[in-house]
Amino acid sequence: MQMSRFVDLSHDFYDGMPGFRMKNEDGSFTQFTARIRPFMTHLQSLPKYQGKATFEITELAYQSSVGTYLDSPYHRYPGRRDISELSLEDVILPGLAVDVRGWGEFEPVGLEVMPGDVDLKGRAVLFNFGWDSLWGEDNYYAYPFISEELIDYLIAEGVKLVGVDTVNIDSTRDPYRPAHTRFLQKDILVVENLTGLDQLHGREFRFYAVPLKAKKVAAIPVRAFAELL
């Protein structure tokens, strides 16, 4: 029996990692990141086990839009489904990778990138801009994005999830945030900060973005991966 091959599509999650940047009214930026440190070290735990065993308990603190993460409808709309209310069928889906490498900073991508012979209904559609190669650099925050006509097309075709290898599926220059606004209104989930999508071109795969079952959480980092079929 041939074993399935799994492709990791997630960035490492680490202390001080780069995250979303939110522009403030005065022109400054709030930088999202993660803080990871021991809550209890091996040495501190030693007397609790009479010197016979040691354990580390790690403490994590982070904003939801850090690392490779999943947005629920609650991220955009109060009262809509939060992360805990998503089913496994919502986050384990047949996938399609779309090659959109070659677009430049703040450049919208239109309908011309979509294959015309693929049924998109019920799929996770993942856009590979190649922007993961800039992870950790300032240029990572100046990225291409999907256009409003492409957003409308994906909704009309019945996709279930849209993912990108950029920090945001929307242009930060548009305060309306059309992709988040329209996708999440239609219960179409969003995954951002993917990586390694070039390994999926021309391949059939199942996409996984399974989160913790976290209540009253709008978005959350996930271990996104693909199972090649």
C-alpha positions in Angstrom: 0.0 0.0 0.0 1.4 3.4 -1.0 1.8 5.9 1.8 0.3 9.4 1.5 2.8 12.2 1.4 2.2 15.2 3.6 3.5 18.8 2.8 3.9 21.2 5.7 2.5 24.6 4.7 3.1 26.4 8.1 5.8 28.8 9.3 7.6 28.0 12.5 6.0 29.6 15.6 8.7 31.1 17.8 9.4 33.8 20.4 9.6 37.3 18.8 8.3 36.1 15.5 7.0 38.6 12.9 3.3 39.1 12.8 0.7 41.4 11.4 1.4 45.2 11.6 -1.6 47.4 12.4 -1.3 51.0 11.4 -2.3 53.5 14.1 -4.0 56.9 13.7 -0.7 58.7 14.3 1.1 56.8 11.5 2.9 54.4 13.9 2.5 50.7 13.8 1.5 48.1 16.4 3.6 45.0 15.8 1.9 41.6 16.6 4.2 38.9 17.8 4.5 35.9 20.1 6.1 35.6 23.5 7.2 32.1 24.5 9.0 31.4 27.8 9.1 28.7 30.5 6.3 29.0 33.1 8.1 26.3 35.1 11.6 25.2 34.2 13.0 21.6 34.6 15.1 22.9 37.5 12.1 24.5 39.2 10.0 21.4 38.9 12.7 19.1 40.4 11.7 19.3 44.0 8.0 18.8 43.1 8.8 15.3 42.0 11.2 14.5 44.9 14.2 14.8 42.6 13.0 11.8 40.5 11.7 13.6 37.4 11.6 17.0 35.8 9.2 18.7 33.4 9.0 22.1 31.6 5.7 23.9 31.5 5.8 26.5 28.7 3.8 29.7 28.6 2.7 31.3 25.3 1.2 34.7 24.7 0.3 35.9 21.2 -2.3 37.8 19.2 -4.5 35.7 17.0 -3.0 37.1 13.7 0.4 35.6 14.1 2.1 32.8 12.2 0.0 30.7 9.7 -3.5 31.4 11.0 -7.2 30.8 10.3 -9.9 33.5 10.4 -13.4 32.6 11.4 -16.5 34.7 10.5 -16.4 36.1 14.0 -13.1 37.8 13.1 -15.1 40.2 10.9 -18.7 39.9 12.2 -19.9 40.0 15.8 -22.3 37.2 16.6 -21.1 34.9 13.8 -19.3 31.6 14.2 -16.1 31.7 16.2 -13.1 29.2 15.9 -14.8 26.7 18.3 -17.9 26.5 16.1 -16.1 25.4 13.0 -16.5 21.8 12.1 -13.8 19.5 10.9 -15.5 19.5 7.5 -14.9 23.2 7.4 -11.1 22.9 7.7 -10.3 19.6 5.9 -11.1 20.2 2.3 -10.0 19.2 -1.3 -7.5 21.8 -2.4 -6.3 23.7 -5.4 -3.1 25.7 -5.6 -3.0 28.6 -8.0 0.4 29.9 -9.2 0.3 33.7 -9.0 4.1 34.2 -8.7 5.4 37.2 -10.6 2.9 39.8 -9.3 4.5 42.9 -7.6 3.9 44.9 -4.5 0.3 46.1 -4.0 -0.7 44.6 -7.4 -4.2 43.1 -7.7 -4.6 39.6 -9.3 -7.6 39.1 -11.6 -9.6 36.3 -13.1 -6.9 35.5 -15.7 -5.1 33.4 -13.1 -7.9 30.9 -12.6 -8.1 27.6 -14.5 -11.3 27.4 -16.4 -11.7 23.6 -16.3 -11.7 23.0 -12.5 -14.8 22.7 -10.3 -14.1 24.9 -7.3 -17.2 24.1 -5.3 -16.4 23.0 -1.8 -12.6 23.5 -2.3 -9.8 25.3 -0.5 -8.2 27.5 -3.0 -4.6 28.5 -2.1 -2.8 31.4 -3.9 0.9 31.1 -4.2 2.4 34.5 -4.6 5.9 33.3 -3.6 5.8 35.8 -0.8 6.9 33.3 1.8 10.4 33.8 0.6 10.3 37.3 2.1 9.2 36.0 5.6 10.9 38.1 8.3 11.8 40.9 5.9 10.2 44.4 5.7 9.2 43.7 2.1 6.9 41.0 3.4 4.4 43.7 4.3 4.2 45.1 0.8 2.5 42.3 -1.2 0.1 41.6 -4.1 -3.5 40.6 -3.3 -6.6 39.2 -5.0 -8.9 41.6 -6.8 -12.6 42.3 -6.1 -13.6 40.6 -9.3 -11.7 37.5 -8.3 -13.3 37.6 -4.8 -16.7 37.7 -6.5 -15.8 34.8 -8.8 -14.6 32.6 -5.9 -17.8 33.2 -4.0 -20.0 32.5 -7.1 -18.0 29.2 -7.7 -18.8 28.0 -4.1 -15.3 27.8 -2.6 -15.2 27.0 1.1 -11.8 28.4 2.1 -9.2 30.8 0.5 -5.6 30.9 1.5 -2.6 33.1 0.7 1.1 33.0 1.4 1.0 36.7 2.3 0.4 38.5 5.7 -3.1 39.6 4.6 -5.5 38.4 1.9 -6.6 42.1 1.5 -4.5 45.2 0.6 -3.8 47.2 3.8 -4.5 50.3 1.6 -8.2 49.4 1.4 -9.9 49.9 4.8 -13.0 48.1 3.6 -11.0 44.8 3.5 -13.2 43.3 0.7 -11.9 39.8 0.9 -12.4 39.5 4.6 -15.7 41.3 4.4 -17.2 39.2 1.6 -15.7 35.8 2.2 -16.4 35.7 6.0 -20.0 37.1 5.4 -20.5 34.0 3.2 -18.9 31.6 5.7 -15.8 31.2 3.5 -12.8 30.8 5.8 -9.5 32.6 5.3 -5.9 31.3 6.0 -3.0 33.7 5.8 0.8 33.4 6.0 1.0 30.0 4.3 4.3 28.7 3.0 5.6 26.0 0.6 2.6 26.2 -1.8 4.9 25.7 -4.8 5.1 22.0 -3.9 1.4 21.7 -4.7 1.3 23.0 -8.3 -0.4 20.5 -10.6 -1.1 18.1 -7.7 -4.3 16.8 -6.2 -4.4 17.2 -2.5 -6.5 17.5 0.6 -5.9 20.7 2.7 -5.9 20.7 6.5 -6.1 23.8 8.8 -7.4 22.3 12.1 -7.4 24.7 15.0 -7.9 24.3 18.8 -11.5 24.3 19.7 -11.2 27.7 21.2 -14.3 29.6 22.3 -14.8 33.3 21.6 -11.7 33.3 19.5 -11.8 35.1 16.2 -8.7 33.7 14.5 -5.9 31.3 15.6 -2.6 29.9 14.4 -2.9 26.5 12.8 -0.5 23.7 11.6 -1.6 23.9 8.0 -0.6 21.0 5.7 -1.6 19.1 2.5 -2.0 15.5 2.0 -1.1 14.6 -1.6 -3.5 12.2 -3.2 
